[in-house]
Amino acid sequence: MVSEEIIRSLTVKTPSKIALLVLDGVGGLPVDGKTELEAAHTPHLDELASRSICGVTDAVSPGITPGSGPGHLSMFGYDPLRYEIGRGVLEALGIGMELGKEDVVARGNFATMDKQGLIVDRRAGRIPTEKNIELCDLLQNEIKEIEGVRVEIRNGKEHRFVLRFSGEGLDGRLQDTDPQREGQPPRPVTPIVPEAQRTARIVELFLERANQILRDHRPANTVLLRGISQIPEIPSMSELFKLTPACIATYPMYKGLATLVGMEILTTGEEIADEFISLKENYDRFDFFYIHIKKTDSYGEDGDFQRKVQIIEEVDRHIPELLALGPDVVAVTGDHSTPSLLKAHSWHPNPFILYSRYERADDVREFTEAACARGGLGRFLAVDEMPLMLASALKLKKFGA
């Protein structure tokens, strides 16, 4: 990848516009001979692919399964191995929480534990957000402080919430308590470095009290913590790329990612159609748009092949609205693959479309994993997507004499 110093020196401000459409977890594996993309009816995405140059991308490296954080940072042009950002930070920023340098935050899941202490549902059946609010209020009223450390609990959507610890000398380098699969007990709170031992004890005390409070609230009778972390220092997209970027997303974590790299978060509704309305309403104000579609990933994690197909088809119906706005560059991809067959993120590369009048179209005629793998861009690292988009928008100067 190109270093930040070089890319910063090459970028120029221009009026051209870039639209990056991310179908979260869009890549799949065959079920009855077809992936979700192959099973979906996508005439508009296929037509766009036929006018574009295509390829497949690896978010981190071939064979490495990425989380959503590294997957997105790569697409935004940041080295995911240099900037390791915890999910807790992203969720906190996504709900508008202002973080201090010493704050430790975690993404929480309400979950279901059986009498043997095993997790039988990591998402508590995706409880309604209204129930989430009720339970967060209950926990907050009962747990305000632990050993002089302030505790804040803020609800998210469905089973998700954000947990913040505020005090002196905290260290967020702790392992997750989420076992990542059902049938296992929660993982113990384990410090990664000796400096995090005190913080680990405080988090363990929180979990003990939370389990006592929630024991009669099945299916949400326990909590799991992921991405325990502290806020890092990272340059903004305007600093690195001279962009005026905007984010259109419905889930807090992705708003958090966008906030971290300096995007303005645009107001939108909960439906896919609302996101494209927001794009149209704000189109004149920005030169880079990140449009995030969550449910391709959600249904992939649920193992719901057909509903993931339906979301892909719904997005396809909105592609003419996007193109009608006339962006100079359109990229369509995913941050990682989430095959319904696996019910989880996977290491498989992501299909990638890049449309611009300044790109040479290849022989790809459909937006699928196999077709894009035959495209002119071949297989490359997702961190190189940003230079490609910038170049296609004529936002990069020549390097060298």
N, C-alpha and C positions, 0 to 999 in steps of 0.2 A: 504494500500500500504506500501511497505518497505521504510523506511526513506532514504534520500540521503546519510546520514552518513554511514548507514549499507551497502547500495549497493556499495558505493565507496570503502569500505573496503573488499568487497567480489569479485569484478571484477578482472580478470586477462587478460593479453594480450596473445592472441593465434593467430595462422595463419588461423583459421577457418573463414568462410565468411557467412554473413547474407544478404539476399535480402528481403526488405520490399516493396511489390508492393501495392500501394494505389490507388484504383479506387474511386476517390472522389465522395461522395454522392451515392454510388452504391446501397444502400438499397432502397427498394420501397414498394409500396402498390398495391394490386391487381387492375387491370383494365381488365374487362371481365374475371375475375377469375384467372389472373396470374400477378405476379410482373414482372418487367423488367428482373430480373435474371431468373425467371422461364420461361419466354417467349424466352429467348436467347438460341441459340444452342452453348453449351460450353463443347465440349467433353474433352478438355485438362484440364480445370479447374475442371471438374467433376472427371477426373481420378486422378488429384492431390489430391482432397478432399478425395478420396477413400484410399489414402496412408498416410493420415494425421490425426491429431487430430483437432477437430473443435469446435467452440462455437460461441457465439454472445457477443458483447461488448457494454457497455455504455461509452461514452466519458467523461461525467461528473457524472451523476447519473441517475437512471431510471426516465423517465418523463421529463428530462431537455433537451431542444433542444440546441445543441452546435453550436457555430460558427466554422469557419474553424481553427481559432487559437487554442482554447481549444481542438478541435478534434485532431489536429496534435500534440500538446504538450503532450497530454495523450499517444499517440502512441509512442512518442519518450522517454517516461519514466518520464515526468515532471508532477507534480500535477497541474492541470489546475486551481484549486481554489487558489493556492499559487502564480502562475505566470499568472496574467491577463495582456495580451499583446494586445495592440490596433492594429487594422487593419492598421492604418496609418503607424506605425512603420514597420510592416511586408512588406507593399507595398514599402516603401522607401528603406529598405534594399534590397528588391528584385530587384530593378532597379539600385543598386550600389550606392545609396546615402549614404554618410557618415554623421552620425548624432552626434551632440553635446548633452551633457546632458540636456541643457536647450531648445533645439529645440522642437517645437511642430509640429507634422505632422498629416495629415489626408489623408485617401483614398477618392478621389473624383470621383463622377459619373457625366458625362454629362447626362442631363435628359430633358424631355419635359414637359413644363407647359402650361396649357390652359389659356384663357383670364380671367377665374375666379380665377386664382392662384392655381389651383389644379394640382398635378402631374399626367399626363396621361401615361407616360412611364418612369420608373425609370432608364432606360438604353439608352434612346434616340435611340431606334431601333438598339442598338449595332452598332453605326456608325463605319465606317472603321477607322483603325488606322491612315491612312493618314489624315483624317478629324480631328481626335483627335490632331495630331501634329499641324495642322494649327490653331485650336482653342486655344491650350495651348500657342502657340507663340503669338497669339493675346492678350490673357489675360496677359501674362508676360510682353509684351511691354507696356501695359497700367497700370499695377499694379506692381510696384517694391518695394514699401514701404508703410506702414501704421503706422502713429504715431511713427516713428522711428524704427519700426520693419520691417526687411527685409522679402520679400515675394518671394518664389521660386516655380514655377509651372513646373512639369516635366510630360510629357506624359507617359501613359502606353499603354495597348492594348485596342482596340475597344473604349468603353465609359469611361475607367478608367484613372485616373491621380493621381499624388501625389502632395500635397500642403504642403509646409514647411514655418513656421514662425520662424525667428531667431532673438533673442534679449534677453535682461536681464529681469529676473523676470517673465517669462512666465510660465503658468501652464496649462497642457493639460487635466485637469479633466473637460471635457465638454461633454454634451450629443450629440448624432448624430442629424443631421438635416434631414436625410433620414427617411421618414415616414414608410418605409418598405412595402408599398402597394400603388397601384394606387388609384386615386380618393380622395386623401387627400392632404392638403397643406404641404409644407415643415415644419418640426418642427423648432421652434425658437432655437437660440443658447442659451443653458442654462447651466450655471456653476453648477457643482456638489458640489463644495466647495466654500466658499467665496473668497479664494485666487485666483480663476480662473476668477473673474469678469472682470478684465482688458483684459485678453486674449479673453473672450467672446465678449467684445465690438470690439476688433480688427477683430475677425473672422466675426462678423456681418457686419462690414464696408466692409470687403472683399466681402462678398456675395452680398451686395447692389451694389457695383461697377461691379461685375461680371454679375449680372442680367441686368444691363444697357448695358454693352458691348455686351452681347449675345442675346438681345431681338429680333433681326432680323435673328437669325441663327437657326431657327426651322429645324430639331427636337431637336437640342442641344441648347435650349434657356435658360437653367438654369443649376445650379450645386447643387448636394447633397453631404454632407460630412458624412463620417463614420469613426469610430475608431480613433477619435481625441486623441492623446496620445504622450507620451515621452518614450524614450528608457529605459528599465529596466536593472537590473543586473541579469544575469542568468548564471550558470555554463555550461561549454561546455560538449558535449558528450564524448570527449576525457578525460576530467577531471573525470567525473562520471563513465564512463563505459569502459575506456581504449580502445576506438574504434578509428579507422581512417575512418571517415564517409564521404560519398559523396552523393550529391543530383543530381537527373536528373529530371528536371521539366521545363515546358514551360512558366508558368505564374509567374509574379513577386512576388506575395504574398507568394507563396510556396518556392521560392528561398529565400525570406526574412526570413521565418520561419527557414529554414535550416541554413542560415547564422547566425541567432541569437543563435543557439545551436552548432555552430562551424563546420558545414559541409562544405566541398569544393563544390562549384557549378561547375558542369561539363557542357561543351558546348554541345548543342544538337539542332536539328532542330525542326520544328513546328509539325511534324507528330509523331504518336505513333511509327511507325517503326523507326524513327530517335532516339527515346529514347532508344530503345533496341540496336541499333547500338552503341550508346554512352556507354551503359553498357558493351558491348563486348570489345570496344576499351580501356576501363579504368579498366577492371576487375582485373588486376594484381596489381593495385596500392592501393586498399582500402579493408577494411574488413567488411564494412557496406554500403549497397546501399539502398537509398530511391528513389523509382521510382514512380513518381506521374502522374496519368492520370486525366486530368481536365474535359474532355467533358462529362463524365457520369454525373457530377454535372451540367454543363451548360445546357444540354438538359433536365435534370430533372427540373431545374428552369424555363425553357421555356415551360414545360408541354408537351414536345415532346417524348412520350413514345417510338415510334418506333426507333427514332434516338439514344436514350439512349441504346436500345437493340442492335443496330448495333455497337455502340462503345464497348459494353461488348463483342460482338462476335469478333470484331477486336482485342481486347486485348487477347482473348483466342487463336487466331491463333499464337500469339507470345510466348505463354507459353513454347513450346518446345525449343525455342532459349534460354530462361532463364534457363531452367533445364539443357540444354546441357553444360552450363558453369560449372555446378557441385557445386553450393553453398551448404554449409553444412546445412543451415537453409533457408527455404522460407516461408514467411508469406504473405498472401493475404487478404486484408480487405478494409474498407472504413473509412474515418474520421468521417462521419455522414451519415445519410440517406437523400436523396433528392427525394422523390416520385414525379413522374410526375403528379400524381393525385393532389398533394398539391401545386406544382410549388414553393417549398420552402424547406429549411432544416426541418427536423422533429426529434422527440424524439425517434424514433424507433431504436432498437439496430442494430449493424452492424454485418454481417456475417464475420467469421474469420477462416482462414485455417492456421495451423502451421505444416509444414513438416520438419522432421529431422529423421535421422536413429535412434536417441535416444528417439523418441517419440512413444507411443503406438497408432497405428491407431484405430479409432473407427468404428462405423457402418455407418457413413455418406458416401453417394455415389454421391452426387452432391453439387455444390456450389450455394446454395440458402439460403434465410433467414430461411425458415422452417426446412430445412435439418440440417443446422448448429446449430440451436437451440436445436436439439436432440443430438448434439455432446458431446464428453467426457469432454470438458472444461466447458460446461454449459454456463451460463450468468455471465459475470464478468466485472470489470472495465478495460477500455482500458489502463490505466496507468500500469497495470500488464502485458501488452503484452511484454514490453522490458525485464523484468526479465525472462519471458518464452523463448524469443528468445535467450537471453544470456545463459541461462541454457542449452538449446538445442544445442548451439554451444560450450558447455563445457567451458564457459567463466566466471563461477561463482564458487568460493570456497564454502566449507561447512561452515555453520553458527554454531558457538558454538563448544563445545568440543565433 
